[in-house]
Amino acid sequence: MQPRIQHRNWWAPPAGPTCASDNEAVFETWSDTSNLFPDAEEFANNDPPATLPAFGAANQLVPRACSDLPDYQPHYKLLDQASKSDDSFSEGAPLVDANGNYVRYEVLLNETLWDHVVDNDLQTAEGQNAAGEVTMPCGVDKASWSVIVKAAWKRLDVAAGDDASKFHVRTSAVYTPASNNSTGVESC
């Protein structure tokens, strides 16, 4: 029996698809896992927020290095993962594209999965230990499916021959924490 596959790159409402531009996909409205597991290094007073933000991309936590930029806009996609942490092939090493630019990643959760993690305190070691075996929600309708999307994003380099019309394109802020930066200083 073949598994049922539901594509998560359909266009986000209210706009729907247009031929005039690249459109926001539904998965882009979901929450990034960095909101569940905030890194204290990324925030202005070196403390992550006391409470988790509400579900949704519009509630993305933004590191001080990005929010302090004079041209930073809240609608920018925030990319802060430099490697696929669970990829045994790359062993956590960053991927470099054919043009010499690092590929960045994001891991997004739909609202069903986000709510399950938060409601069961699975974003903490204590909650995970207390839960024992963890089973994510699944069901027969879209509202009860747990969905994770892992997306890889590359910097488009038109001078090197990248054709933007062949990619799903977003303006992004790329964050690198001090601990992952060769300069020892965070950057965005």
N, C-alpha and C positions, 0 to 999 in steps of 0.2 A: 504494500500500500504506500503510495506517495504521500509525503506530508503536505498539508495545505500551507501555502505561503501567501501571506498578505503583504503587499508592498507598502512600505511606510514613506515612500517619497512622493505621495500624492500632494497636491498643492494645498497649502493652508488657507482656511477661510479667513476673512471674507472675500478676498480678491479672486481666488480661483486662478486657473491658468490663463495666461495671455501670451500672445506671440510677440508682444512689444519688449519683453525683458525676461530675464531669468527670475523665477518666482520662488518664494519661500516655501520649503517643504514642511509637512506636518512635523517631522522629527525635529526640525529646528525650533519648534515652539516648546519642546520638552526641556526638562531640567538636566543640567550637567552633573555628573557625579562629584565634581569639585565642590558643589554646594552641599553635598552630604558629608564630605570629608575635607573640610577647609583646612588649609595649611597655614598655621599660625604665622609663618614667615611672610605671607602675602599681604597681611593687613596692617593698617597704619600704626596701631599701638601694639603690634605683635601678638594680639589675641584674636582668635576667630570670634565671630559673633556669638552671643550667648544663646541665641535661638536660631534654628534653621530658617532660611528664607522660605516664602511660600513657593509652591510648585510653579514652574514655568520659566522660560528663557528670559522673560522680562525682569525676573528677580535675581539674575545672575550676580553673585558676589564678585566685586571687582577689586583687584589688588591696587594698592596705593600708587605703584609705579605707573599704572595705566590711567587711573582716575585723575591723577595729577597732571597728565599731559594736556596742554592747552587746546589741542585739536581732538581730544578723545570725545566720542559720541556714545551715549548709552545703548544705541542700537547695534554697535559693533559686536561681531562674534568674538568671544574671548577664547583664545587657544592657549592652554598652559601645559599641555602634556607633550613632552618631547620624544617619548618612546611608547611603544606598546608594552606595558609592563608584564603582560601575560603571554608574550610571544617567545616560545622557547628557541625559535630559529634565530632571532636577533639578540636574545639574552638581554633585553632591555636597552640595547644600543640604539641610538637614533638612526633613522633612515634618511639618506641624502638622495635627492632626485637627480636626474640627468644633468640639470643645470647647476648643481652644487648647492642647492638650497635644502634646508632641513624640512622634512615633512612633520606636521603637527597633528595631534589627535584630539578627539573628544569622545566621551562615552556619555550617551544620553539615555534617560529613563522615561518611559511614558508615565502618566499620572497614576495608573493602577499600581505599577511597581514602586514608584516613589512613595505613595501612600502606605503600601505594605511595609516598606523599609522603615519609614518614620513611625508608623503606628506600633511597630514591634521593636523599636529602638535598635534596629540592625545596623545603624550607622556607627555604633560604638562597640568596642571590644566586649564590654560588660553585657550589652544586649545580645550580642552574638553568642557569647558563652552561655547565657541564661536560656537562649532559645534551643540549644542543642542542634538537632537536625532542622534545617531551614527548607521549607517548601514555598516556592513563589506561586502566586495565584495564576490559575489558568482556567479557561472556561470555553463555552461554546459561542460566545458573542464577543465582539471587539471590545466592549466595555470591561470585560473581565480578563483580558489577555495581559500578561506581563511581557513587556518588550524592552529590549536593550538595543540601541544602535551604536555601533562603533564607527566613527567616521575619521578618515584621514584627509587632511587638507594640505595642499602644496601652494607655494607662492608662485603666481603666474609671472613668467618672465617673457614678455612679448619680444624683447630684443633678442632672446635666445630661441624664438620660434614658437612659443606657446600661443595657441589660438583660444582666446577666452570664450568664443562661441561654442567650443567643444567641452566646456566645463560648467559645473554648477558653481557660480561665483558669489562670494560674499566679501564685504569689507571687514577686516578682522584686526583685532589687537592681539599681538603675539607676546605673551608674558614668559619671561625666564627668571625663576627665583635665583637669588644670590648663590645658593648652594649648587646650582646647576650651571652657573655662568663662569667662564674662565677668568673673568675680571673680578669675581667675588662680589659683584654689585648686581642687584636685581635690575631688569630692564623690561621695557615694553615698547 
